[in-house]
Amino acid sequence: MNVAIHVYRAMRDVVQAMDDVLPGKLEITREGIVHDMISPNSPHELTRLGLRKRLEKTMPMEIVAHTGKPDVEDEFAGIMRRPDVVVIAWADMDIPGSFDPRTLVAAIEVVSRSNPDNDWVGKMRDYPLIGIPIYAIFDPRTATGAVLTDIHSTPDGPRYATRKDFVYGEDVTIGDWTISTDDLPRYKD
């Protein structure tokens, strides 16, 4: 067995063992395990819920804006992520284990107060690497965000070629669906 896969599986075992012990969520990147603190009923969770509900109003029944488990995993890339919202076909959810990132329509993240670089840097690097075609970021710290698309090759690996920034209050298009960002919660100082 490849040493990198062996190390990845050991990290995944640690993450799964700690899931119910530590608050927040644990993810795996090529750099190691990332711990992101999230408090329930915070602007983070309320934004996640609001985005899911807004998207599902615009989507056909066979597409879902899913919040929760399972993970999105590419074992060979050594990456396991837990997007706040995944846009995926209902049929692609009916599998054992983690979602294949290449089946996702989009991954949506709400920037956490405790670790904003995880969303703005780490996931911006990892999501195109594992083939997620659309990455949308909502940042309650600044009431801004971005939608990234069009994966292309670079010397540093696959990256998103197109970035559309927005401010809360504007409509945002994620894939084929446009939603309002009016009244999304913000972090308080």
Secondary structure in CASP SS format (residue, H / E / C, confidence):
PFRMAT SS
TARGET T0000
AUTHOR 0000-0000-0000
METHOD secondary structure of the structure
MODEL  1
M C 1.00
N C 1.00
V H 1.00
A H 1.00
I H 1.00
H H 1.00
V H 1.00
Y H 1.00
R H 1.00
A H 1.00
M H 1.00
R H 1.00
D H 1.00
V H 1.00
V H 1.00
Q H 1.00
A H 1.00
M H 1.00
D C 1.00
D C 1.00
V C 1.00
L C 1.00
P C 1.00
G C 1.00
K E 1.00
L E 1.00
E E 1.00
I E 1.00
T E 1.00
R C 1.00
E C 1.00
G E 1.00
I E 1.00
V E 1.00
H E 1.00
D E 1.00
M C 1.00
I C 1.00
S C 1.00
P C 1.00
N C 1.00
S C 1.00
P H 1.00
H H 1.00
E H 1.00
L H 1.00
T H 1.00
R H 1.00
L H 1.00
G H 1.00
L H 1.00
R H 1.00
K H 1.00
R H 1.00
L H 1.00
E H 1.00
K H 1.00
T H 1.00
M C 1.00
P C 1.00
M C 1.00
E C 1.00
I E 1.00
V E 1.00
A E 1.00
H E 1.00
T C 1.00
G C 1.00
K C 1.00
P C 1.00
D C 1.00
V E 1.00
E E 1.00
D E 1.00
E C 1.00
F C 1.00
A C 1.00
G C 1.00
I E 1.00
M E 1.00
R E 1.00
R C 1.00
P C 1.00
D C 1.00
V E 1.00
V E 1.00
V E 1.00
I E 1.00
A E 1.00
W H 1.00
A H 1.00
D H 1.00
M H 1.00
D C 1.00
I C 1.00
P C 1.00
G C 1.00
S C 1.00
F E 1.00
D C 1.00
P H 1.00
R H 1.00
T H 1.00
L E 1.00
V E 1.00
A E 1.00
A E 1.00
I E 1.00
E E 1.00
V E 1.00
V C 1.00
S C 1.00
R C 1.00
S C 1.00
N C 1.00
P H 1.00
D H 1.00
N H 1.00
D H 1.00
W H 1.00
V H 1.00
G H 1.00
K H 1.00
M H 1.00
R H 1.00
D H 1.00
Y H 1.00
P H 1.00
L H 1.00
I C 1.00
G C 1.00
I C 1.00
P C 1.00
I C 1.00
Y E 1.00
A E 1.00
I E 1.00
F E 1.00
D E 1.00
P C 1.00
R C 1.00
T C 1.00
A C 1.00
T E 1.00
G E 1.00
A E 1.00
V E 1.00
L E 1.00
T E 1.00
D E 1.00
I E 1.00
H E 1.00
S C 1.00
T C 1.00
P C 1.00
D C 1.00
G C 1.00
P C 1.00
R E 1.00
Y E 1.00
A E 1.00
T E 1.00
R E 1.00
K E 1.00
D E 1.00
F E 1.00
V E 1.00
Y C 1.00
G C 1.00
E C 1.00
D E 1.00
V E 1.00
T E 1.00
I E 1.00
G C 1.00
D C 1.00
W E 1.00
T E 1.00
I E 1.00
S E 1.00
T C 1.00
D C 1.00
D C 1.00
L C 1.00
P C 1.00
R C 1.00
Y C 1.00
K C 1.00
D C 1.00
END
